């Protein structure tokens, strides 16, 4: 086999069925190899968007995402989404074409040290050679998927992709997950047994169905309310009596939830990765006066918080090992109901037209198993507090890196994997316009995705901060675009709505449409004042 065939075959064996990107002459062999292996290549309109589509396939299948780019500008166009994958713990395999090393010594066009560039934003970066192609791709998959997942880069010189592969295709045995044991386990288990007000905090390290089952068991066994990060929303269904929903960005929510954290006598942090959390969640508890049990995929070197006991290993298995058979206390039901009521009052559906009303209408009108994506911006903070997630990954967003322009391609990747499921994307108009070309990708594949765009011709969150500091309005407002017309221009449906009835009608028609639909939700520039 060619070295490129070795790469493609191993990725197929790992469960990969899609690759995304924009090819150039330097990666044509890779493109051919992917097709021969049974991996569908999806032509995106920009490499950054292609990476988010690849991330979405990971969330739906569990297999690593694949981003394919050509040399130079193609590779560097993907840097943002690769760093996003690092911070959001996404196993992304990045395959980049590169100039042959002997050519690079006597040539300058598009010659740069791509491996060095990617070293800073990945878990590892390799340069492919034919003699060890089997080893390199096996290493890449293992590094990307084990421990705390993340991106791995493989630079593929033009001649190496075509070169005959040597060596054996033997795969390394995957590492077994670790489970706590010994004296610390017994002491932590005793603390949970004696806890009067236990609390569970969950993060994206616990983002799987198996871990979700462990979280539910722990919550019900301990009688402990559960707070999640935004990315981990739905690990415990948010209609569960013990769920307090997501946290991390909203000052309104923090005022309610941080006192709850401080009241707890024992805190069980399950896969809690504070990469998503803002400054208010730095040192949210005191391990000197509270017992804090931290279960993570990697040791804590971030110093955002500290713990009494720290266990590194498999979240679900560790939880089951830690749980006592009986407990001696739990929160009173009225206490938890009071906290949930306060959160609901802070983020009510509202009667007047605006983003909150639009969000509540969308949730009411769309099926219970809808898969949603959210872009960064003011709407994301409100949406993440209001959107009820009943299962893990019901709402996908860029949480660690908070990059704009992610919702549309995340939704496209999601819809490719699940073409018969309702998928809705929520964007601000600025983020939507960053990636509007990807509507052509949706059209190419006959997708029926619903793209909801909050249209206020402003960078609303930044404008709100600007006003809060009493600064002049500079660089945050822009000339409005006919968002609905954009949807029509790319071959989909397009509608502009400015009231609840119109939105209900648009959502109803979108669910029965034979193509994608862009819904421009017209709101006032100051609609987010006091919203979160």
Buried (B, 14 or more C-beta within 10 A) or exposed (E): BBBBBBBBBBBBBBEBBBBBBBBBEBBBBBBBBBEBBEBEBBEBBBBBBBBBBBBBBBBBBEBBBBBBBBBBEBBBBBBBBBBBBBBBBBBBBBBBBBBEEEBBEEEEEBBBEBBEBBEEBBBBBBBBBBBBBBBBBBBBBBBBBBBBBBBBBBBBBBBBBBBEBEEEBEBEEEEEBEBBEEEBBEEBBEBBBBBEBBBBBBBBBBBBEEBBBBBBBBBBBBBBBBBBBBBBBBBBBBEBEBBBBBBBBBEBBBEBBBEBBBBBBBBBBBBBBBBBBBEBBEEBBEBEEBBBBBBBBEEBEEEBBBBBBBBBBBBBBBBBBBBBEEBEBBBEEEBBEEBBEBBEEBBEBBEEBBBBBBBBBBBEBBEEEBBBBBBBBBBBBBBBBBBBBBBBBBBBBBBBBBBBBBBBBBBBBBBBBBEEBBBBBBBBBBBBBBBBBBBBBBBBBEBBBBBBBBBBBBBBBBBBEBBEEEEEEEEBBEEEBEBBEBBEBBBBBBBBBEEBEBBBEBBEEBBEEEBBBBBBBBBEBBBBEEBB
